[in-house]
Amino acid sequence: MNRQSVRDSFTKMLPVLMRAFVILAISVCIPRNSIAQYNGPFLSNTCEAYLLNGEVQKAIDACTKSINVNAKDGRSFGNRGAAYFALGFREKALEDLTVAAQLDPTEPKTFYNLGLLHQQKNELDQAIKFYSEAIRLSPGNPIAYFNRAKVLENLCRNEEAMVDYKKVLELSPNMKNIKAIPEKLEGKCL
């Protein structure tokens, strides 16, 4: 890895690291039994911190508290939807992610997760729609391109899939799944 790619990776992670630092600092300063008195942003950040830490049930609880305080918090709906999805509760995930997309149509993670959800449900046209929106909102996300390419490949839309696979290689030549990217897709569909 060269210095520029390390610097780029750090720059992309800086907002997440700063948010985690703030959450950590707040959680150290505020006694656990008084957290419930804080509203909106704190609860939303707590919800996201639990989710990022893999504490999925705690994330759901914190997101629910945040939503109860502010029913227009798209971020909390999106994070709770992601948590439900992680636990396999697809319908609850779909409900929350749909609300999140309506409340905050600028959040690419919401559309990416909707793409994943529809892909798992084998609703491939819907998956493409949501991956495409995630890509529109965050065009530098190679994973969204990769997942959309897999769906396109499953639909025998090979030329479009190859365009996305090439974009993945362009955006992230060191991506872990790089071996899963075919050189060509001819003859794979009938």
C-alpha positions in Angstrom: 0.0 0.0 0.0 1.5 3.4 -0.9 1.3 6.6 1.1 -1.4 8.1 -1.0 -3.8 5.1 -0.6 -3.1 5.0 3.2 -3.9 8.7 3.3 -7.1 8.2 1.2 -8.2 5.4 3.4 -7.6 7.4 6.6 -9.4 10.4 5.1 -12.5 8.2 4.3 -12.5 6.8 7.8 -11.9 10.1 9.6 -15.7 11.0 10.0 -16.4 7.5 11.4 -13.5 7.7 13.8 -14.5 11.2 14.9 -18.1 10.1 15.6 -16.9 7.0 17.5 -14.5 9.2 19.5 -17.3 11.6 20.4 -19.6 8.7 21.4 -16.8 7.3 23.5 -16.1 10.6 25.2 -19.8 11.2 25.9 -20.3 7.7 27.2 -17.4 8.1 29.7 -18.8 11.4 30.9 -22.4 10.5 31.3 -23.5 8.0 33.9 -25.3 5.0 32.3 -28.5 5.5 34.2 -28.9 9.1 32.9 -28.4 8.3 29.2 -32.2 8.1 28.6 -32.6 11.8 29.4 -30.5 12.8 26.3 -32.2 13.1 23.0 -31.9 13.0 19.2 -28.3 13.1 18.1 -26.8 11.3 21.1 -29.3 8.4 20.8 -28.8 8.3 17.0 -25.0 8.2 17.5 -25.3 5.6 20.2 -27.4 3.4 18.0 -24.9 3.6 15.2 -22.0 3.0 17.6 -23.6 -0.2 18.9 -24.2 -1.3 15.3 -20.6 -0.7 14.2 -19.5 -2.6 17.3 -21.6 -5.6 16.4 -23.9 -5.2 19.4 -27.0 -5.6 17.3 -29.7 -6.0 19.9 -28.3 -3.0 21.8 -28.3 -1.1 18.5 -32.0 -1.9 17.9 -32.8 -0.8 21.5 -30.9 2.5 21.1 -32.3 3.1 17.6 -35.8 2.5 18.9 -35.2 5.1 21.7 -33.9 7.5 19.2 -36.9 7.0 16.9 -39.3 7.5 19.9 -37.6 10.8 20.6 -37.5 11.9 16.9 -39.8 10.0 14.5 -38.2 11.8 11.6 -34.6 10.5 12.2 -33.9 8.6 9.0 -30.4 7.6 10.2 -31.9 5.7 13.2 -34.4 4.0 11.0 -31.6 3.0 8.6 -29.4 1.7 11.4 -32.3 -0.2 13.0 -33.2 -1.6 9.6 -29.6 -2.7 9.1 -29.6 -4.3 12.6 -32.9 -6.2 11.9 -31.4 -7.3 8.6 -28.3 -8.6 10.4 -30.6 -10.7 12.7 -32.5 -12.0 9.7 -35.7 -10.1 10.3 -36.2 -9.2 6.7 -39.7 -7.7 6.9 -38.8 -5.4 9.9 -35.7 -4.5 8.0 -37.6 -3.7 4.9 -40.1 -1.5 6.9 -37.3 0.5 8.6 -35.1 0.9 5.5 -38.1 2.0 3.4 -38.9 4.7 6.0 -35.2 5.7 6.2 -35.1 6.1 2.4 -38.2 8.4 2.6 -36.9 10.4 5.5 -33.3 10.8 4.1 -33.1 10.1 0.4 -29.4 11.1 0.5 -28.0 8.2 2.6 -26.3 5.7 0.3 -26.1 3.0 3.1 -29.8 2.8 3.2 -30.1 2.1 -0.5 -27.2 -0.3 -0.4 -28.9 -2.3 2.4 -32.2 -2.2 0.4 -30.3 -3.6 -2.5 -28.9 -6.4 -0.4 -32.3 -7.2 1.1 -34.0 -7.4 -2.3 -31.1 -9.5 -3.7 -31.5 -12.0 -0.8 -35.2 -12.1 -1.5 -34.4 -12.8 -5.2 -36.1 -9.6 -6.3 -33.3 -8.8 -8.7 -34.9 -5.8 -10.5 -35.5 -4.1 -7.2 -32.0 -4.9 -6.1 -30.6 -3.3 -9.2 -32.7 -0.2 -8.6 -31.5 0.2 -5.1 -27.8 -0.6 -5.8 -28.0 2.0 -8.7 -29.3 4.6 -6.3 -26.5 3.8 -3.8 -24.0 4.2 -6.6 -25.5 7.5 -7.7 -25.2 8.8 -4.1 -21.7 7.3 -3.5 -20.1 6.7 -6.9 -16.8 5.6 -5.3 -18.3 2.5 -3.6 -16.8 -0.5 -5.3 -18.9 -3.0 -3.3 -22.2 -1.5 -4.6 -20.8 -1.9 -8.1 -19.7 -5.5 -7.4 -23.1 -6.5 -6.0 -25.0 -4.9 -8.8 -22.7 -6.7 -11.3 -23.5 -10.0 -9.6 -27.2 -9.3 -9.9 -26.9 -8.2 -13.6 -24.9 -11.4 -14.2 -27.7 -13.5 -12.7 -30.1 -11.8 -15.0 -27.8 -12.5 -18.0 -27.2 -8.9 -18.6 -23.5 -9.6 -19.2 -22.4 -6.5 -20.9 -23.8 -4.3 -18.1 -22.3 -6.6 -15.5 -18.8 -6.4 -17.1 -19.1 -2.6 -17.1 -19.6 -2.7 -13.3 -16.9 -5.3 -12.8 -14.4 -3.1 -14.6 -15.5 -0.2 -12.4 -14.8 -2.3 -9.4 -11.3 -2.9 -10.7 -10.8 0.8 -11.4 -12.0 1.9 -8.0 -10.4 -0.8 -5.9 -7.7 -2.9 -7.6 -6.8 -4.5 -4.2 -10.4 -5.5 -3.3 -10.6 -8.9 -1.5 -13.2 -10.3 -3.9 -11.1 -9.5 -6.9 -10.7 -13.2 -7.8 -14.5 -13.4 -8.1 -14.5 -11.0 -10.9 -14.6 -12.8 -14.3 -12.5 -11.6 -17.2 -15.5 -12.2 -19.5 -19.1 -13.5 -19.2 -19.7 -15.0 -22.6 -21.6 -18.2 -22.8 -22.9 -18.2 -19.2 -26.5 -17.5 -20.2 -28.9 -19.3 -22.5 
